[in-house]
Amino acid sequence: MSAMRKKLDRLSYTLGSMLKARGLGSRLSEYRIFGQWEKAVGPAIARHAQPQAVRGKKLTLIVDSPAWMQQLSLLKPEIIEKVNSTLGKKTIDDITLRIGEVESRAEPEQPPVRNFLSEAEREKIKDHVRGISDPDIREAVSRVIEKDFLSRKQGR
């Protein structure tokens, strides 16, 4: 096992332990929905509804119009299934809908950091995090390594 892998494994264990000790391990998983929302429900729904809060297994959505609120109230079971499928486990079992202002997605989103990395760099990151069993921690560590690669490229 490489020295880098050993360090990453210790970091993974330490982060996981810290989160669990503070009662945040399950919260981290629940709040992944904020970053995965559009992927889970698709761009059409994401333009008209956005997650506001997660309390226990209940997701609160802000919806931009009564028409969309009606439509989404009929689609609750499908949305719950899509969200849980995207997160990889049963995290949400109910949805509350509220009328409000949904952030505009008019500006183009920044491409993911990994689009700027070479294929070799992406493979190197995968090799480094392969031994981390927790998917949330593995993803977080991957992002840290990606940012490090990018900052080195930009001379920071």
C-alpha positions in Angstrom: 0.0 0.0 0.0 1.4 3.4 -1.0 2.2 6.1 1.6 -0.5 8.3 0.0 -3.1 5.6 0.2 -2.3 5.1 3.9 -2.6 8.8 4.6 -6.0 8.9 2.7 -7.2 5.9 4.6 -6.3 7.6 7.9 -8.0 10.8 6.8 -11.1 8.9 5.7 -11.3 7.1 9.0 -10.7 10.4 11.0 -13.3 12.4 9.1 -15.8 9.6 9.4 -15.2 9.2 13.1 -15.4 13.0 13.7 -18.7 13.2 11.9 -20.2 10.2 13.6 -19.0 11.5 17.0 -20.8 14.7 16.5 -23.9 13.0 15.2 -23.4 14.3 11.7 -22.7 11.1 9.8 -26.3 10.6 8.7 -26.9 14.3 8.2 -24.0 14.5 5.7 -25.7 11.7 3.7 -29.1 13.5 3.9 -27.8 16.8 2.7 -26.1 15.3 -0.3 -29.5 15.9 -2.0 -28.7 19.6 -2.3 -25.8 18.9 -4.6 -27.6 16.0 -6.4 -31.0 17.6 -6.9 -31.0 18.3 -10.6 -29.3 14.9 -11.3 -32.1 13.2 -9.3 -35.2 14.9 -10.7 -34.0 16.3 -14.0 -33.7 19.9 -15.2 -37.4 20.6 -15.8 -38.4 19.9 -12.2 -35.2 21.5 -10.9 -36.1 24.8 -12.6 -39.4 25.0 -10.7 -38.6 23.3 -7.4 -35.5 23.2 -5.1 -34.7 21.6 -1.8 -35.0 23.9 1.2 -34.4 21.6 4.2 -34.1 18.0 5.3 -35.5 17.1 8.7 -35.2 13.5 9.6 -36.4 11.7 6.5 -38.7 14.6 5.3 -37.5 16.8 2.4 -39.0 20.3 2.1 -39.1 21.8 -1.4 -39.7 25.4 -2.5 -41.9 25.4 -5.6 -42.3 28.5 -7.8 -46.0 28.3 -8.7 -49.3 26.7 -7.6 -49.4 24.8 -10.9 -46.1 23.2 -10.3 -47.0 22.5 -6.6 -50.1 20.6 -7.8 -48.1 18.7 -10.4 -45.3 17.8 -7.9 -47.8 16.8 -5.2 -49.0 14.1 -7.7 -45.4 13.1 -8.4 -44.2 12.8 -4.7 -43.7 9.0 -4.8 -41.7 9.2 -8.0 -39.6 12.1 -6.7 -38.9 10.2 -3.4 -37.9 7.1 -5.4 -35.6 9.2 -7.7 -33.9 11.0 -4.8 -33.3 7.8 -2.8 -32.0 6.1 -6.0 -29.6 8.9 -6.6 -28.4 8.9 -3.0 -28.0 5.1 -3.1 -30.2 4.5 0.0 -33.5 5.3 1.6 -32.8 8.8 2.9 -36.2 10.5 2.2 -39.6 9.1 2.9 -41.8 12.2 2.7 -41.9 15.6 0.9 -43.4 18.9 2.0 -44.1 21.5 -0.7 -44.1 25.3 -0.2 -44.6 28.2 -2.5 -41.6 30.5 -2.8 -38.9 31.9 -5.0 -36.8 29.4 -6.7 -33.2 30.5 -7.6 -32.9 31.2 -11.3 -30.6 28.8 -13.2 -30.2 31.2 -16.1 -26.5 31.4 -15.9 -24.6 28.4 -17.2 -23.3 26.2 -14.4 -19.6 25.8 -13.9 -18.3 22.6 -15.4 -17.2 20.0 -12.8 -13.6 20.3 -11.7 -12.8 16.9 -13.2 -13.4 18.3 -16.7 -10.1 20.2 -16.4 -8.1 17.2 -15.3 -6.4 14.8 -17.7 -7.5 11.2 -17.9 -4.3 10.2 -16.2 -5.0 12.6 -13.3 -8.5 11.3 -12.9 -7.3 7.7 -12.9 -4.7 8.6 -10.3 -7.4 10.1 -8.0 -9.5 7.0 -8.5 -6.5 4.8 -7.4 -5.9 7.0 -4.3 -9.5 6.8 -3.1 -10.3 3.2 -4.2 -9.7 1.8 -0.7 -12.1 4.3 1.1 -15.3 2.3 1.7 -17.6 5.2 2.7 -19.0 6.8 -0.5 -19.5 10.3 1.0 -16.0 10.4 2.4 -14.5 8.9 -0.8 -16.3 11.7 -2.8 -15.1 14.4 -0.4 -11.5 13.2 -0.5 -11.7 13.0 -4.3 -12.7 16.6 -4.5 -9.9 17.7 -2.2 -7.3 15.9 -4.4 -8.9 17.4 -7.6 -8.6 20.9 -6.1 -5.0 20.2 -5.2 -4.2 19.1 -8.8 -5.9 22.2 -10.2 -4.2 24.6 -7.8 -0.8 23.0 -8.8 -1.7 23.5 -12.5 -2.6 27.1 -11.9 0.5 27.7 -9.8 -1.3 28.6 -6.6 
